[in-house]
Amino acid sequence: MAVQSVFIVQHVAREDEDDENVKFIGAYSSRAEARAAISRLLPQPGFRDYPEGFHIDEYLLDQDHWSEGFIAADEALKTLPASQSA
């Protein structure tokens, strides 16, 4: 049976609302393998300070997972009312 999806593990450490540090940990063939990776990393420096920062997301293969365009942050700021952009 061919693999139909992968499990992506990321870690996000949020210092505050405006400061986050995102790390791509890896892509795994099963949720169990993804959890095992988290277990290996939890005792490591940094990760142990933010144990709630791990996230596992399942992605089906051969599918677009972002199907819309995007605007850059500086363009998004231009669309805010003047009272919010300062």
C-alpha positions in Angstrom: 0.0 0.0 0.0 1.4 3.4 -1.0 1.7 6.2 1.5 -1.2 8.5 1.0 -0.2 11.2 3.5 2.6 12.5 5.5 2.7 13.9 9.1 4.5 17.2 9.4 5.9 18.1 12.8 6.7 21.7 13.6 7.6 23.5 16.8 6.5 27.0 17.7 8.0 28.9 20.6 6.1 32.1 21.4 7.9 34.7 23.5 5.0 37.1 23.2 2.2 37.8 20.8 4.5 39.4 18.2 7.6 37.1 18.5 7.4 33.5 17.5 10.1 31.1 16.5 8.9 28.3 14.1 11.0 25.2 13.4 10.2 22.5 10.9 11.1 19.3 12.6 10.4 16.7 9.9 8.0 14.7 7.8 6.9 11.3 9.0 5.1 8.4 7.5 2.7 7.9 10.4 1.3 9.8 13.4 3.1 7.3 15.6 6.5 8.2 14.0 5.7 11.9 14.4 4.9 11.4 18.1 8.1 9.4 18.5 10.1 12.4 17.1 8.4 14.7 19.6 9.3 12.3 22.4 13.0 12.4 21.3 13.1 16.2 21.2 11.1 17.0 24.4 14.1 16.7 26.8 16.4 18.8 24.6 17.2 22.4 25.5 14.7 24.9 24.3 12.1 22.3 23.4 11.7 21.4 27.1 10.9 25.0 27.9 8.0 25.0 25.3 6.6 21.5 25.4 3.2 22.7 24.2 4.8 24.1 21.0 4.8 20.9 19.1 2.2 20.5 16.3 1.5 17.5 14.0 -0.4 18.1 10.8 -1.4 15.5 8.3 -1.1 16.4 4.6 -2.5 14.3 1.8 0.0 13.7 -1.0 -0.4 15.1 -4.5 -2.8 17.8 -3.4 -2.5 21.6 -3.3 -2.7 22.7 0.3 -2.7 26.4 -0.4 -4.9 27.2 -3.3 -5.3 31.0 -3.0 -2.9 33.8 -3.7 -1.4 35.9 -0.9 -0.2 39.5 -0.3 3.0 40.5 1.4 3.0 41.9 4.9 3.8 45.4 3.7 0.9 45.3 1.3 -1.4 44.1 4.0 -0.4 47.0 6.2 -1.4 49.4 3.4 -5.0 48.1 3.6 -5.4 49.0 7.3 -7.1 52.2 8.3 -4.5 54.9 9.3 -5.5 54.6 12.9 -4.4 50.9 12.9 -1.3 51.1 10.8 0.7 53.3 13.2 
